[in-house]
């Protein structure tokens, strides 16, 4: 079946450090891939997405590239800020109404 | 801006009680969803609705039911709450299917069943 695996957290970084959160997926067909972010006390919000192989999604300095050959969609940011502290969810969608979410990775950024 | 609101941020109920979680969206979205969020498990779909009075089971519907009498409102019902239903519940809405249109999430209701 379809599934998403993302690195376990928490991830703790100092401000201005480089961030990578790994995400790999298993899916039949050609899924769309997403990263959602959940700030403390809030619901999830879409951070970026990619709908086909080699697409790069980007938003707020975050980037992720849809890699079909490695079935991956790793999230990166060149210089994190304290305000990036949140939980990040990788997700996939293959059609219909169901989205498959990863377990989430908590990021702490220290000043 | 799309707004999805949930009736309570925190709720404490006793085992066996009937529990209603309410969700309202203000953007005339066709589709509404209920998820539960548990540590290490991410989000799991309980039920969704693609039109008024229409509902479909998600991946974990056991112990839950839903109601959508008006387009903007989607209710999750726990007929007889149990301790294993202690969780964070998230409502979402979207205009089209999740692959084509963004899902917008409410802030969540943290339910504790004692």
Interface residues (C-beta under 8 A of the other chain):
Chain A: X4 X32 X41 X42 X43 X44 X45 X46 X51 X89 X93 X94 X95 X96 X97 X98 X99 X101 X102 X103 X104
Chain B: X4 X31 X33 X40 X41 X42 X43 X44 X45 X48 X50 X56 X58 X59 X90 X92 X97 X98 X99 X102 X103 X104 X105 X106 X107 X108
